[in-house]
Amino acid sequence: MLNNLIMNVIQAAPNGIVNEKTIFRFKQRNNIVNAEYSGGKIKKGYLIGFLQKKVLTFTYCQFRLSGELDHGKSKCVLSVDPNNGKLKLTEKFDMKTESSTEIGINVFMEI
């Protein structure tokens, strides 16, 4: 379902770091999913997790262009956008930065 899928963020949380310029390249083997991502404010990021039915749960770490290192966990619900038939992920994240803990929602869309 997610293997070789490329996505970006179409709706970013106000306190989020990723944005429409952040490109995610997913790989999937059985129910194990990983991705590398970069762009926008992110120099390099990695995530790894598992897919159960239509829920993707993962942990991630990312290095910002500013030099800050963030990490956290996310739970995403997969759906198909009725307008274009593309795969969409609605992510609820819990992110730890060097100075705070942030929560929010991002929406990813297949490119």
C-alpha distance (Angstrom), angle and dihedral (degrees) to the residues before:
residue distance angle dihedral
M1 . . .
L2 3.84 . .
N3 3.81 100.4 .
N4 3.83 111.4 124.9
L5 3.80 91.1 -2.7
I6 3.81 118.1 147.6
M7 3.81 118.6 -155.4
N8 3.78 141.5 168.6
V9 3.79 133.9 -165.9
I10 3.80 113.6 -91.5
Q11 3.81 95.4 176.4
A12 3.80 119.3 30.3
A13 3.78 127.6 -165.5
P14 3.84 111.7 -113.1
N15 3.81 89.2 -118.4
G16 3.81 95.1 40.1
I17 3.78 126.9 111.5
V18 3.82 101.7 -149.8
N19 3.81 119.7 77.6
E20 3.81 142.3 167.8
K21 3.82 90.1 -65.2
T22 3.82 92.3 57.8
I23 3.82 109.2 98.3
F24 3.83 120.3 -158.7
R25 3.82 121.4 -159.8
F26 3.80 110.5 -163.1
K27 3.79 130.8 -158.6
Q28 3.79 125.0 -173.1
R29 3.79 132.8 -171.0
N30 3.79 114.3 179.1
N31 3.80 103.0 -43.8
I32 3.84 96.1 -27.6
V33 3.81 113.1 104.1
N34 3.79 130.0 -173.2
A35 3.78 135.2 170.4
E36 3.76 141.7 -175.7
Y37 3.77 118.9 -148.8
S38 3.79 142.2 179.9
G39 3.78 141.4 158.3
G40 3.76 137.3 88.3
K41 3.81 107.8 35.8
I42 3.84 92.4 -14.2
K43 3.79 120.7 92.4
K44 3.82 93.1 -177.9
G45 3.80 135.3 -13.5
Y46 3.80 137.9 177.5
L47 3.76 133.2 -165.8
I48 3.78 133.8 -176.8
G49 3.76 130.1 -176.9
F50 3.76 147.7 118.6
L51 3.78 137.0 -87.3
Q52 3.81 120.5 -136.9
K53 3.79 112.3 -178.3
K54 3.83 102.1 -53.2
V55 3.82 98.8 -19.0
L56 3.80 121.7 94.6
T57 3.81 115.1 -165.3
F58 3.81 118.4 -173.3
T59 3.77 147.8 155.4
Y60 3.77 122.3 -136.3
C61 3.77 145.4 -173.6
Q62 3.77 125.6 -160.8
F63 3.79 137.8 -176.9
R64 3.80 115.9 -145.5
L65 3.80 126.1 -144.2
S66 3.81 85.7 -116.8
G67 3.83 89.9 62.4
E68 3.80 97.5 -106.9
L69 3.79 120.5 134.3
D70 3.83 119.2 -143.7
H71 3.79 132.7 -177.9
G72 3.75 137.2 176.9
K73 3.75 149.9 128.0
S74 3.78 133.4 -88.9
K75 3.76 140.9 -168.7
C76 3.80 117.3 -156.2
V77 3.76 133.1 -171.2
L78 3.81 114.9 -146.3
S79 3.78 120.2 -142.1
V80 3.78 140.1 154.9
D81 3.78 116.8 -111.7
P82 3.83 106.7 -121.8
N83 3.82 92.1 -149.1
N84 3.81 98.4 57.7
G85 3.82 107.6 7.2
K86 3.81 92.2 -120.2
L87 3.79 124.6 139.2
K88 3.79 115.1 -101.4
L89 3.83 131.1 -167.0
T90 3.79 120.8 -158.1
E91 3.80 105.1 -158.9
K92 3.79 128.3 -160.6
F93 3.80 106.3 -165.6
D94 3.79 137.1 -167.9
M95 3.82 108.4 -163.0
K96 3.78 130.3 -174.1
T97 3.80 115.0 -154.4
E98 3.77 127.2 -178.1
S99 3.80 89.9 -92.4
S100 3.81 108.6 23.2
T101 3.78 151.1 10.1
E102 3.79 116.2 -111.2
I103 3.80 132.5 -169.7
G104 3.78 127.5 -168.7
I105 3.77 150.1 125.9
N106 3.81 128.8 -94.7
V107 3.80 128.3 -179.4
F108 3.82 119.8 -144.7
M109 3.81 124.9 -164.3
E110 3.78 131.6 -164.5
I111 3.81 111.4 -106.6
